[in-house]
Amino acid sequence: VRIIDDDIPLAQFAVAFNGASWTDPDSVALMVMQSMLGSWNKNAGGGKHMG
């Protein structure tokens, strides 16, 4: 789907894909990887020049 609206200054989008089910043998490994990679939040401080 593509919608062009020149009055909106920012773009918003989403990306989705199928993951492993709870019964998949790889689900535990994927949960560990998710925990190790973490998540990003623009409101969470951190970094070399922050705070």
PDBQT receptor file of N, H, CA, C and O in Angstrom, charges set to zero:
ATOM      1  N   VAL A   1       0.849  -1.167   0.000  1.00  0.00    +0.000 N 
ATOM      2  CA  VAL A   1       0.000   0.000   0.000  1.00  0.00    +0.000 C 
ATOM      3  C   VAL A   1       0.892   1.227   0.000  1.00  0.00    +0.000 C 
ATOM      4  O   VAL A   1       1.845   1.304   0.776  1.00  0.00    +0.000 OA
ATOM      5  N   ARG A   2       0.599   2.158  -0.840  1.00  0.00    +0.000 N 
ATOM      6  H   ARG A   2      -0.175   2.095  -1.470  1.00  0.00    +0.000 HD
ATOM      7  CA  ARG A   2       1.385   3.387  -0.919  1.00  0.00    +0.000 C 
ATOM      8  C   ARG A   2       0.434   4.569  -0.904  1.00  0.00    +0.000 C 
ATOM      9  O   ARG A   2      -0.441   4.686  -1.762  1.00  0.00    +0.000 OA
ATOM     10  N   ILE A   3       0.610   5.443   0.075  1.00  0.00    +0.000 N 
ATOM     11  H   ILE A   3       1.321   5.348   0.771  1.00  0.00    +0.000 HD
ATOM     12  CA  ILE A   3      -0.216   6.641   0.187  1.00  0.00    +0.000 C 
ATOM     13  C   ILE A   3       0.725   7.835   0.270  1.00  0.00    +0.000 C 
ATOM     14  O   ILE A   3       1.617   7.865   1.117  1.00  0.00    +0.000 OA
ATOM     15  N   ILE A   4       0.535   8.803  -0.590  1.00  0.00    +0.000 N 
ATOM     16  H   ILE A   4      -0.190   8.779  -1.278  1.00  0.00    +0.000 HD
ATOM     17  CA  ILE A   4       1.357  10.002  -0.589  1.00  0.00    +0.000 C 
ATOM     18  C   ILE A   4       0.511  11.164  -0.101  1.00  0.00    +0.000 C 
ATOM     19  O   ILE A   4      -0.544  11.457  -0.662  1.00  0.00    +0.000 OA
ATOM     20  N   ASP A   5       0.986  11.827   0.956  1.00  0.00    +0.000 N 
ATOM     21  H   ASP A   5       1.843  11.589   1.413  1.00  0.00    +0.000 HD
ATOM     22  CA  ASP A   5       0.314  13.001   1.504  1.00  0.00    +0.000 C 
ATOM     23  C   ASP A   5       1.397  14.015   1.838  1.00  0.00    +0.000 C 
ATOM     24  O   ASP A   5       2.091  13.868   2.844  1.00  0.00    +0.000 OA
ATOM     25  N   ASP A   6       1.550  15.033   1.016  1.00  0.00    +0.000 N 
ATOM     26  H   ASP A   6       0.986  15.152   0.199  1.00  0.00    +0.000 HD
ATOM     27  CA  ASP A   6       2.620  16.012   1.192  1.00  0.00    +0.000 C 
ATOM     28  C   ASP A   6       2.418  16.913   2.405  1.00  0.00    +0.000 C 
ATOM     29  O   ASP A   6       3.331  17.653   2.771  1.00  0.00    +0.000 OA
ATOM     30  N   ASP A   7       1.249  16.870   3.038  1.00  0.00    +0.000 N 
ATOM     31  H   ASP A   7       0.507  16.268   2.740  1.00  0.00    +0.000 HD
ATOM     32  CA  ASP A   7       0.996  17.695   4.220  1.00  0.00    +0.000 C 
ATOM     33  C   ASP A   7       1.517  17.057   5.503  1.00  0.00    +0.000 C 
ATOM     34  O   ASP A   7       1.563  17.717   6.541  1.00  0.00    +0.000 OA
ATOM     35  N   ILE A   8       1.904  15.800   5.451  1.00  0.00    +0.000 N 
ATOM     36  H   ILE A   8       1.867  15.264   4.608  1.00  0.00    +0.000 HD
ATOM     37  CA  ILE A   8       2.418  15.100   6.629  1.00  0.00    +0.000 C 
ATOM     38  C   ILE A   8       3.946  15.137   6.568  1.00  0.00    +0.000 C 
ATOM     39  O   ILE A   8       4.531  14.649   5.601  1.00  0.00    +0.000 OA
ATOM     40  N   PRO A   9       4.613  15.717   7.602  1.00  0.00    +0.000 N 
ATOM     41  CA  PRO A   9       6.068  15.892   7.523  1.00  0.00    +0.000 C 
ATOM     42  C   PRO A   9       6.890  14.625   7.772  1.00  0.00    +0.000 C 
ATOM     43  O   PRO A   9       8.057  14.567   7.382  1.00  0.00    +0.000 OA
ATOM     44  N   LEU A  10       6.309  13.620   8.408  1.00  0.00    +0.000 N 
ATOM     45  H   LEU A  10       5.362  13.667   8.725  1.00  0.00    +0.000 HD
ATOM     46  CA  LEU A  10       7.057  12.413   8.740  1.00  0.00    +0.000 C 
ATOM     47  C   LEU A  10       6.413  11.184   8.120  1.00  0.00    +0.000 C 
ATOM     48  O   LEU A  10       5.212  11.166   7.852  1.00  0.00    +0.000 OA
ATOM     49  N   ALA A  11       7.218  10.170   7.898  1.00  0.00    +0.000 N 
ATOM     50  H   ALA A  11       8.194  10.185   8.116  1.00  0.00    +0.000 HD
ATOM     51  CA  ALA A  11       6.706   8.904   7.373  1.00  0.00    +0.000 C 
ATOM     52  C   ALA A  11       6.577   7.905   8.516  1.00  0.00    +0.000 C 
ATOM     53  O   ALA A  11       7.390   7.905   9.441  1.00  0.00    +0.000 OA
ATOM     54  N   GLN A  12       5.574   7.071   8.453  1.00  0.00    +0.000 N 
ATOM     55  H   GLN A  12       4.914   7.071   7.702  1.00  0.00    +0.000 HD
ATOM     56  CA  GLN A  12       5.393   5.994   9.417  1.00  0.00    +0.000 C 
ATOM     57  C   GLN A  12       5.250   4.702   8.634  1.00  0.00    +0.000 C 
ATOM     58  O   GLN A  12       4.555   4.647   7.620  1.00  0.00    +0.000 OA
ATOM     59  N   PHE A  13       5.924   3.656   9.122  1.00  0.00    +0.000 N 
ATOM     60  H   PHE A  13       6.489   3.700   9.945  1.00  0.00    +0.000 HD
ATOM     61  CA  PHE A  13       5.834   2.377   8.438  1.00  0.00    +0.000 C 
ATOM     62  C   PHE A  13       6.004   1.254   9.441  1.00  0.00    +0.000 C 
ATOM     63  O   PHE A  13       6.449   1.472  10.569  1.00  0.00    +0.000 OA
ATOM     64  N   ALA A  14       5.651   0.068   9.026  1.00  0.00    +0.000 N 
ATOM     65  H   ALA A  14       5.290  -0.109   8.110  1.00  0.00    +0.000 HD
ATOM     66  CA  ALA A  14       5.787  -1.114   9.877  1.00  0.00    +0.000 C 
ATOM     67  C   ALA A  14       6.323  -2.260   9.036  1.00  0.00    +0.000 C 
ATOM     68  O   ALA A  14       6.057  -2.354   7.837  1.00  0.00    +0.000 OA
ATOM     69  N   VAL A  15       7.080  -3.124   9.685  1.00  0.00    +0.000 N 
ATOM     70  H   VAL A  15       7.296  -3.048  10.659  1.00  0.00    +0.000 HD
ATOM     71  CA  VAL A  15       7.617  -4.312   9.034  1.00  0.00    +0.000 C 
ATOM     72  C   VAL A  15       7.215  -5.511   9.876  1.00  0.00    +0.000 C 
ATOM     73  O   VAL A  15       7.357  -5.491  11.098  1.00  0.00    +0.000 OA
ATOM     74  N   ALA A  16       6.717  -6.546   9.234  1.00  0.00    +0.000 N 
ATOM     75  H   ALA A  16       6.602  -6.562   8.241  1.00  0.00    +0.000 HD
ATOM     76  CA  ALA A  16       6.298  -7.746   9.964  1.00  0.00    +0.000 C 
ATOM     77  C   ALA A  16       6.765  -8.988   9.216  1.00  0.00    +0.000 C 
ATOM     78  O   ALA A  16       6.905  -8.979   7.993  1.00  0.00    +0.000 OA
ATOM     79  N   PHE A  17       7.002 -10.043   9.965  1.00  0.00    +0.000 N 
ATOM     80  H   PHE A  17       6.889 -10.050  10.959  1.00  0.00    +0.000 HD
ATOM     81  CA  PHE A  17       7.391 -11.305   9.360  1.00  0.00    +0.000 C 
ATOM     82  C   PHE A  17       6.995 -12.433  10.296  1.00  0.00    +0.000 C 
ATOM     83  O   PHE A  17       6.786 -12.219  11.490  1.00  0.00    +0.000 OA
ATOM     84  N   ASN A  18       6.893 -13.625   9.750  1.00  0.00    +0.000 N 
ATOM     85  H   ASN A  18       7.062 -13.799   8.780  1.00  0.00    +0.000 HD
ATOM     86  CA  ASN A  18       6.554 -14.791  10.560  1.00  0.00    +0.000 C 
ATOM     87  C   ASN A  18       7.745 -15.190  11.414  1.00  0.00    +0.000 C 
ATOM     88  O   ASN A  18       8.887 -15.184  10.953  1.00  0.00    +0.000 OA
ATOM     89  N   GLY A  19       7.470 -15.530  12.644  1.00  0.00    +0.000 N 
ATOM     90  H   GLY A  19       6.543 -15.534  13.019  1.00  0.00    +0.000 HD
ATOM     91  CA  GLY A  19       8.510 -15.998  13.547  1.00  0.00    +0.000 C 
ATOM     92  C   GLY A  19       8.268 -17.453  13.909  1.00  0.00    +0.000 C 
ATOM     93  O   GLY A  19       7.387 -18.106  13.349  1.00  0.00    +0.000 OA
ATOM     94  N   ALA A  20       9.044 -17.945  14.835  1.00  0.00    +0.000 N 
ATOM     95  H   ALA A  20       9.760 -17.414  15.289  1.00  0.00    +0.000 HD
ATOM     96  CA  ALA A  20       8.894 -19.328  15.276  1.00  0.00    +0.000 C 
ATOM     97  C   ALA A  20       7.731 -19.434  16.260  1.00  0.00    +0.000 C 
ATOM     98  O   ALA A  20       7.498 -18.520  17.051  1.00  0.00    +0.000 OA
ATOM     99  N   SER A  21       7.015 -20.530  16.210  1.00  0.00    +0.000 N 
ATOM    100  H   SER A  21       7.205 -21.272  15.567  1.00  0.00    +0.000 HD
ATOM    101  CA  SER A  21       5.924 -20.759  17.157  1.00  0.00    +0.000 C 
ATOM    102  C   SER A  21       6.501 -21.223  18.491  1.00  0.00    +0.000 C 
ATOM    103  O   SER A  21       7.684 -21.550  18.585  1.00  0.00    +0.000 OA
ATOM    104  N   TRP A  22       5.655 -21.248  19.523  1.00  0.00    +0.000 N 
ATOM    105  H   TRP A  22       4.693 -20.983  19.447  1.00  0.00    +0.000 HD
ATOM    106  CA  TRP A  22       6.110 -21.671  20.855  1.00  0.00    +0.000 C 
ATOM    107  C   TRP A  22       6.605 -23.110  20.860  1.00  0.00    +0.000 C 
ATOM    108  O   TRP A  22       7.458 -23.467  21.673  1.00  0.00    +0.000 OA
ATOM    109  N   THR A  23       6.082 -23.939  19.964  1.00  0.00    +0.000 N 
ATOM    110  H   THR A  23       5.390 -23.648  19.304  1.00  0.00    +0.000 HD
ATOM    111  CA  THR A  23       6.467 -25.349  19.940  1.00  0.00    +0.000 C 
ATOM    112  C   THR A  23       7.646 -25.626  19.007  1.00  0.00    +0.000 C 
ATOM    113  O   THR A  23       8.099 -26.767  18.908  1.00  0.00    +0.000 OA
ATOM    114  N   ASP A  24       8.140 -24.608  18.332  1.00  0.00    +0.000 N 
ATOM    115  H   ASP A  24       7.772 -23.681  18.412  1.00  0.00    +0.000 HD
ATOM    116  CA  ASP A  24       9.282 -24.768  17.435  1.00  0.00    +0.000 C 
ATOM    117  C   ASP A  24      10.546 -25.040  18.252  1.00  0.00    +0.000 C 
ATOM    118  O   ASP A  24      10.751 -24.399  19.283  1.00  0.00    +0.000 OA
ATOM    119  N   PRO A  25      11.390 -25.966  17.821  1.00  0.00    +0.000 N 
ATOM    120  CA  PRO A  25      12.635 -26.256  18.552  1.00  0.00    +0.000 C 
ATOM    121  C   PRO A  25      13.568 -25.048  18.666  1.00  0.00    +0.000 C 
ATOM    122  O   PRO A  25      14.386 -24.990  19.583  1.00  0.00    +0.000 OA
ATOM    123  N   ASP A  26      13.458 -24.091  17.755  1.00  0.00    +0.000 N 
ATOM    124  H   ASP A  26      12.793 -24.137  17.010  1.00  0.00    +0.000 HD
ATOM    125  CA  ASP A  26      14.324 -22.910  17.781  1.00  0.00    +0.000 C 
ATOM    126  C   ASP A  26      13.766 -21.772  18.631  1.00  0.00    +0.000 C 
ATOM    127  O   ASP A  26      14.417 -20.734  18.755  1.00  0.00    +0.000 OA
ATOM    128  N   SER A  27      12.592 -21.931  19.216  1.00  0.00    +0.000 N 
ATOM    129  H   SER A  27      12.063 -22.774  19.116  1.00  0.00    +0.000 HD
ATOM    130  CA  SER A  27      11.975 -20.812  19.934  1.00  0.00    +0.000 C 
ATOM    131  C   SER A  27      12.802 -20.366  21.135  1.00  0.00    +0.000 C 
ATOM    132  O   SER A  27      12.897 -19.167  21.393  1.00  0.00    +0.000 OA
ATOM    133  N   VAL A  28      13.400 -21.290  21.870  1.00  0.00    +0.000 N 
ATOM    134  H   VAL A  28      13.323 -22.265  21.660  1.00  0.00    +0.000 HD
ATOM    135  CA  VAL A  28      14.209 -20.912  23.037  1.00  0.00    +0.000 C 
ATOM    136  C   VAL A  28      15.451 -20.143  22.588  1.00  0.00    +0.000 C 
ATOM    137  O   VAL A  28      15.802 -19.130  23.192  1.00  0.00    +0.000 OA
ATOM    138  N   ALA A  29      16.108 -20.611  21.547  1.00  0.00    +0.000 N 
ATOM    139  H   ALA A  29      15.822 -21.435  21.057  1.00  0.00    +0.000 HD
ATOM    140  CA  ALA A  29      17.297 -19.912  21.039  1.00  0.00    +0.000 C 
ATOM    141  C   ALA A  29      16.936 -18.514  20.545  1.00  0.00    +0.000 C 
ATOM    142  O   ALA A  29      17.705 -17.574  20.746  1.00  0.00    +0.000 OA
ATOM    143  N   LEU A  30      15.788 -18.364  19.907  1.00  0.00    +0.000 N 
ATOM    144  H   LEU A  30      15.163 -19.128  19.744  1.00  0.00    +0.000 HD
ATOM    145  CA  LEU A  30      15.366 -17.049  19.428  1.00  0.00    +0.000 C 
ATOM    146  C   LEU A  30      15.033 -16.117  20.587  1.00  0.00    +0.000 C 
ATOM    147  O   LEU A  30      15.300 -14.918  20.505  1.00  0.00    +0.000 OA
ATOM    148  N   MET A  31      14.456 -16.641  21.660  1.00  0.00    +0.000 N 
ATOM    149  H   MET A  31      14.239 -17.615  21.727  1.00  0.00    +0.000 HD
ATOM    150  CA  MET A  31      14.168 -15.812  22.833  1.00  0.00    +0.000 C 
ATOM    151  C   MET A  31      15.452 -15.354  23.515  1.00  0.00    +0.000 C 
ATOM    152  O   MET A  31      15.529 -14.224  23.997  1.00  0.00    +0.000 OA
ATOM    153  N   VAL A  32      16.464 -16.227  23.561  1.00  0.00    +0.000 N 
ATOM    154  H   VAL A  32      16.402 -17.145  23.169  1.00  0.00    +0.000 HD
ATOM    155  CA  VAL A  32      17.760 -15.834  24.129  1.00  0.00    +0.000 C 
ATOM    156  C   VAL A  32      18.389 -14.744  23.267  1.00  0.00    +0.000 C 
ATOM    157  O   VAL A  32      18.926 -13.768  23.790  1.00  0.00    +0.000 OA
ATOM    158  N   MET A  33      18.323 -14.909  21.948  1.00  0.00    +0.000 N 
ATOM    159  H   MET A  33      17.886 -15.702  21.523  1.00  0.00    +0.000 HD
ATOM    160  CA  MET A  33      18.869 -13.907  21.043  1.00  0.00    +0.000 C 
ATOM    161  C   MET A  33      18.139 -12.575  21.210  1.00  0.00    +0.000 C 
ATOM    162  O   MET A  33      18.776 -11.521  21.205  1.00  0.00    +0.000 OA
ATOM    163  N   GLN A  34      16.825 -12.608  21.355  1.00  0.00    +0.000 N 
ATOM    164  H   GLN A  34      16.308 -13.464  21.358  1.00  0.00    +0.000 HD
ATOM    165  CA  GLN A  34      16.044 -11.394  21.560  1.00  0.00    +0.000 C 
ATOM    166  C   GLN A  34      16.476 -10.691  22.848  1.00  0.00    +0.000 C 
ATOM    167  O   GLN A  34      16.600  -9.466  22.879  1.00  0.00    +0.000 OA
ATOM    168  N   SER A  35      16.701 -11.457  23.892  1.00  0.00    +0.000 N 
ATOM    169  H   SER A  35      16.600 -12.451  23.866  1.00  0.00    +0.000 HD
ATOM    170  CA  SER A  35      17.137 -10.885  25.164  1.00  0.00    +0.000 C 
ATOM    171  C   SER A  35      18.530 -10.266  25.045  1.00  0.00    +0.000 C 
ATOM    172  O   SER A  35      18.792  -9.215  25.629  1.00  0.00    +0.000 OA
ATOM    173  N   MET A  36      19.411 -10.902  24.302  1.00  0.00    +0.000 N 
ATOM    174  H   MET A  36      19.198 -11.756  23.827  1.00  0.00    +0.000 HD
ATOM    175  CA  MET A  36      20.771 -10.390  24.138  1.00  0.00    +0.000 C 
ATOM    176  C   MET A  36      20.797  -9.120  23.286  1.00  0.00    +0.000 C 
ATOM    177  O   MET A  36      21.538  -8.184  23.587  1.00  0.00    +0.000 OA
ATOM    178  N   LEU A  37      19.991  -9.089  22.229  1.00  0.00    +0.000 N 
ATOM    179  H   LEU A  37      19.389  -9.849  21.985  1.00  0.00    +0.000 HD
ATOM    180  CA  LEU A  37      19.965  -7.922  21.354  1.00  0.00    +0.000 C 
ATOM    181  C   LEU A  37      19.232  -6.758  21.995  1.00  0.00    +0.000 C 
ATOM    182  O   LEU A  37      19.591  -5.602  21.773  1.00  0.00    +0.000 OA
ATOM    183  N   GLY A  38      18.213  -7.049  22.782  1.00  0.00    +0.000 N 
ATOM    184  H   GLY A  38      17.921  -7.988  22.962  1.00  0.00    +0.000 HD
ATOM    185  CA  GLY A  38      17.459  -6.001  23.454  1.00  0.00    +0.000 C 
ATOM    186  C   GLY A  38      16.556  -5.253  22.494  1.00  0.00    +0.000 C 
ATOM    187  O   GLY A  38      16.210  -5.745  21.420  1.00  0.00    +0.000 OA
ATOM    188  N   SER A  39      16.186  -4.062  22.902  1.00  0.00    +0.000 N 
ATOM    189  H   SER A  39      16.467  -3.662  23.775  1.00  0.00    +0.000 HD
ATOM    190  CA  SER A  39      15.326  -3.228  22.077  1.00  0.00    +0.000 C 
ATOM    191  C   SER A  39      15.823  -1.794  22.146  1.00  0.00    +0.000 C 
ATOM    192  O   SER A  39      16.626  -1.450  23.014  1.00  0.00    +0.000 OA
ATOM    193  N   TRP A  40      15.351  -0.972  21.244  1.00  0.00    +0.000 N 
ATOM    194  H   TRP A  40      14.699  -1.252  20.540  1.00  0.00    +0.000 HD
ATOM    195  CA  TRP A  40      15.773   0.418  21.184  1.00  0.00    +0.000 C 
ATOM    196  C   TRP A  40      14.599   1.305  21.519  1.00  0.00    +0.000 C 
ATOM    197  O   TRP A  40      13.480   1.065  21.065  1.00  0.00    +0.000 OA
ATOM    198  N   ASN A  41      14.850   2.332  22.315  1.00  0.00    +0.000 N 
ATOM    199  H   ASN A  41      15.759   2.526  22.684  1.00  0.00    +0.000 HD
ATOM    200  CA  ASN A  41      13.829   3.293  22.682  1.00  0.00    +0.000 C 
ATOM    201  C   ASN A  41      14.479   4.666  22.670  1.00  0.00    +0.000 C 
ATOM    202  O   ASN A  41      15.471   4.887  23.363  1.00  0.00    +0.000 OA
ATOM    203  N   LYS A  42      13.933   5.586  21.893  1.00  0.00    +0.000 N 
ATOM    204  H   LYS A  42      13.127   5.406  21.330  1.00  0.00    +0.000 HD
ATOM    205  CA  LYS A  42      14.547   6.909  21.785  1.00  0.00    +0.000 C 
ATOM    206  C   LYS A  42      14.533   7.665  23.105  1.00  0.00    +0.000 C 
ATOM    207  O   LYS A  42      15.332   8.583  23.289  1.00  0.00    +0.000 OA
ATOM    208  N   ASN A  43      13.648   7.306  24.027  1.00  0.00    +0.000 N 
ATOM    209  H   ASN A  43      12.999   6.561  23.878  1.00  0.00    +0.000 HD
ATOM    210  CA  ASN A  43      13.566   7.988  25.314  1.00  0.00    +0.000 C 
ATOM    211  C   ASN A  43      14.527   7.413  26.354  1.00  0.00    +0.000 C 
ATOM    212  O   ASN A  43      14.714   8.003  27.418  1.00  0.00    +0.000 OA
ATOM    213  N   ALA A  44      15.129   6.278  26.057  1.00  0.00    +0.000 N 
ATOM    214  H   ALA A  44      14.977   5.798  25.192  1.00  0.00    +0.000 HD
ATOM    215  CA  ALA A  44      16.078   5.674  26.987  1.00  0.00    +0.000 C 
ATOM    216  C   ALA A  44      17.445   6.324  26.776  1.00  0.00    +0.000 C 
ATOM    217  O   ALA A  44      17.988   6.300  25.672  1.00  0.00    +0.000 OA
ATOM    218  N   GLY A  45      17.984   6.892  27.823  1.00  0.00    +0.000 N 
ATOM    219  H   GLY A  45      17.542   6.911  28.720  1.00  0.00    +0.000 HD
ATOM    220  CA  GLY A  45      19.277   7.553  27.712  1.00  0.00    +0.000 C 
ATOM    221  C   GLY A  45      20.390   6.549  27.492  1.00  0.00    +0.000 C 
ATOM    222  O   GLY A  45      20.235   5.365  27.790  1.00  0.00    +0.000 OA
ATOM    223  N   GLY A  46      21.469   7.003  26.990  1.00  0.00    +0.000 N 
ATOM    224  H   GLY A  46      21.594   7.965  26.747  1.00  0.00    +0.000 HD
ATOM    225  CA  GLY A  46      22.616   6.134  26.777  1.00  0.00    +0.000 C 
ATOM    226  C   GLY A  46      23.429   6.623  25.609  1.00  0.00    +0.000 C 
ATOM    227  O   GLY A  46      22.958   7.409  24.787  1.00  0.00    +0.000 OA
ATOM    228  N   GLY A  47      24.612   6.168  25.545  1.00  0.00    +0.000 N 
ATOM    229  H   GLY A  47      24.994   5.529  26.213  1.00  0.00    +0.000 HD
ATOM    230  CA  GLY A  47      25.466   6.563  24.446  1.00  0.00    +0.000 C 
ATOM    231  C   GLY A  47      26.576   7.482  24.910  1.00  0.00    +0.000 C 
ATOM    232  O   GLY A  47      26.566   7.968  26.041  1.00  0.00    +0.000 OA
ATOM    233  N   LYS A  48      27.502   7.709  24.053  1.00  0.00    +0.000 N 
ATOM    234  H   LYS A  48      27.510   7.315  23.134  1.00  0.00    +0.000 HD
ATOM    235  CA  LYS A  48      28.719   8.450  24.363  1.00  0.00    +0.000 C 
ATOM    236  C   LYS A  48      28.451   9.902  24.767  1.00  0.00    +0.000 C 
ATOM    237  O   LYS A  48      29.083  10.409  25.694  1.00  0.00    +0.000 OA
ATOM    238  N   HIS A  49      27.533  10.566  24.090  1.00  0.00    +0.000 N 
ATOM    239  H   HIS A  49      27.020  10.154  23.337  1.00  0.00    +0.000 HD
ATOM    240  CA  HIS A  49      27.309  11.996  24.304  1.00  0.00    +0.000 C 
ATOM    241  C   HIS A  49      25.976  12.282  24.996  1.00  0.00    +0.000 C 
ATOM    242  O   HIS A  49      25.455  13.393  24.894  1.00  0.00    +0.000 OA
ATOM    243  N   MET A  50      25.430  11.315  25.685  1.00  0.00    +0.000 N 
ATOM    244  H   MET A  50      25.852  10.412  25.768  1.00  0.00    +0.000 HD
ATOM    245  CA  MET A  50      24.137  11.500  26.350  1.00  0.00    +0.000 C 
ATOM    246  C   MET A  50      24.345  11.652  27.851  1.00  0.00    +0.000 C 
ATOM    247  O   MET A  50      25.224  11.015  28.431  1.00  0.00    +0.000 OA
ATOM    248  N   GLY A  51      23.538  12.494  28.471  1.00  0.00    +0.000 N 
ATOM    249  H   GLY A  51      22.824  13.011  27.999  1.00  0.00    +0.000 HD
ATOM    250  CA  GLY A  51      23.439  12.587  29.910  1.00  0.00    +0.000 C 
ATOM    251  C   GLY A  51      24.628  13.069  30.583  1.00  0.00    +0.000 C 
ATOM    252  O   GLY A  51      24.640  13.183  31.809  1.00  0.00    +0.000 OA
TER     253      GLY A  51
